Every structure is written in C-alpha cells, then in structure tokens.
Amino acid sequence: MADVPHLLILGGTGEAKSLAEAASARFGERLQLTSSLAGRTRRPHRLPGEVRVGGFGGSDGLAAYLRAANVTFLIDATHPFAAAISANAGAACGSTAVPRLQLLRPMWRRAPGDIWFEVDDVTAAAGRLQVLLAFRTWPTVLMTQGTGGLAAFRTLADIRFLVRVIDPPDRPLPLEHYEVIPGRGPFTLDRERALLAERAVDAIVCKASGGAATEAKILAAREQGIPVVMLQRPPPEPGEAVQDIDAALDWIAAKLLGIKLATKKIS
Ligand code: NAP
C-alpha cells in the first residue's frame, strides 16, 4: 500500500467508528485506513482497516508515528473532552506538516423546559448539586460523566448516585452511596425516560458532550423537569473543523483529489 494515501483516525467515539466505516465504503482501496484507540474500553467496536491501540507517548511520540507509518492526513474524531490527545495531534501535525481535521460534535441546544446548570469542573458540579438537593431525603443523581473526578462528590453522603459506565470499574468508587449501571451509547429516548422515571432521578450530572448518541437523557430530563448539572467542554484546538461525517468525507475526497476545500477554521 506504499503509494496509497494513509488516513489516521484518532478515535474512541461512535463518530470515529461511523467515519471509519463510511470512509472505507466510499474510498475502498484508494485509501489506507488506520484507527487509533487509547485502549480504555475492554470490548472496543469492530472497525474496518487497521486498528492500533494505546498512547503514542505525547506529541513527539505521535509525530514519530506519523513519520514512521507514512501518514498522509489525520482526522481527530476523539471525544470533545479528550483534550490532551487533541492538543498532541495539533502539535504533531504542525511539526510534521500532516494536514489535520477535527470532527467536532455539535453542542446540544438549550430549549424551553431545560434546567441546566453549566459548570467549569467537578468541584463546581459537586457544589451545585449540594445546593440543588439540600434538605431533600435521599435524592438520587444519575452520573454519566465517567468515573474520573468522582472523588469531588464524596462528601455528598446523603445522595444516592447511579453511576453509568461502559465497563464495570475494577475497584470501589470514591462515593459513599452508589450503584453502578452498565451502559454504552447510543441510548434511546424511551430507555432514558424509563430510567429517569423508574429510578426517580432528581438530578443528572453529565459532560456537555453534544452529539446525538447521548442526547436522549437531556431530552428526557427536559420532559420530566429534571435539573442537569453540565460540565463545560474544554476549548477546541485551533485548525480546520467540521461537525458531521459527510463533511469529513468531503475533506478526505478533496485531499485525495489534491483540491483545497474551504472548511471552517477554529482560531
Ligand atoms: P485524553 O485525556 O485526551 O488523552 C490522554 C492520553 O491518552 C493521551 O495523551 C494519549 O496518550 C492517549 N490517547 C487518548 N486518545 C487516544 C487515541 N484515540 N489513540 C491513542 N492514544 C490516545 O483522552 P481521554 O479523555 O482519556 O479519552 C481517551 C479516549 O477515550 C479518547 O480516544 C476519547 O475519544 C475516548 N473517549 C473519551 C471520553 C471523555 O469523556 N474524555 C468519552 C468517550 C470516549 P499519549 O500521550 O501517550 O499519546
């Protein structure tokens, strides 16, 4: 495949999987495709093309990989909260002159009925939750932001936490009262409605991830008047960015044709 352009997709998201599938279907043998995963989930999705797993060793390691694997262009389709790998991709592509596109999920839009509390970090989220649920008897909170940062909620000993995770954790979580609920998106609206109602959820803590796969909980919370404490996204990396798979495919097509395509630039 020496003469075939090589696309590296930084993945670990549903969007990265869809992009790999769509690129494979559209460009076939005209494109060498590699997806890179951090290795966080025990049962990663099956992907077309090659798959490599594990960190590169910072931006220098990624730059070395881009050179060694003869990568022609890169699409960063990682999660909007995966800020370290995106910064590394920006630096590595800058130093190797490998063109880079970010596939950035659209933000969720606030609508009538939403009760959102947008916070900058888990400490602020814990403070907001404490005030929100003060003087209530055993309120229940659905936590969907992953297991990182849970220690900030440890002092909230009068709350029952439902912690939704892809893989069950290896060790006890740093919370007084909790239950782990296994779950991997995409989630349907019916399922989220039922979860919130059956477990009598009083509040949700989540990341402002955006995109369709995990939006159903936001819609169900809107319907049921449940407050959402939402951790804000880190700022995106500067550079070319698109919001959907079709636009990313057009970017690849333009690169294969050697045509310059006008895309939105984040500065
Ligand atoms: P992060 O903080 O940005 O990355 C930490 C380190 O993990 C990076 O410096 C890199 O190690 C390695 N890494 C991350 N993504 C990688 C990838 N796609 N391929 C190879 N190495 C990768 O990322 P994170 O928040 O821990 O997320 C890890 C992965 O889970 C990402 O791929 C992301 O798309 C996915 N994910 C994250 C979230 C979230 O909320 N953060 C949610 C859903 C999925 P080196 O420096 O050694 O290269």
Boltz pocket constraint, residues with backbone or C-beta under 6 A from the ligand:
constraints:
  - pocket:
      binder: B
      contacts: [[A, 9], [A, 10], [A, 11], [A, 12], [A, 13], [A, 36], [A, 37], [A, 38], [A, 40], [A, 52], [A, 53], [A, 54], [A, 55], [A, 56], [A, 57], [A, 58], [A, 59], [A, 61], [A, 62], [A, 77], [A, 78], [A, 79], [A, 81], [A, 82], [A, 83], [A, 84], [A, 85], [A, 86], [A, 88], [A, 145], [A, 146], [A, 207]]
      max_distance: 6.0
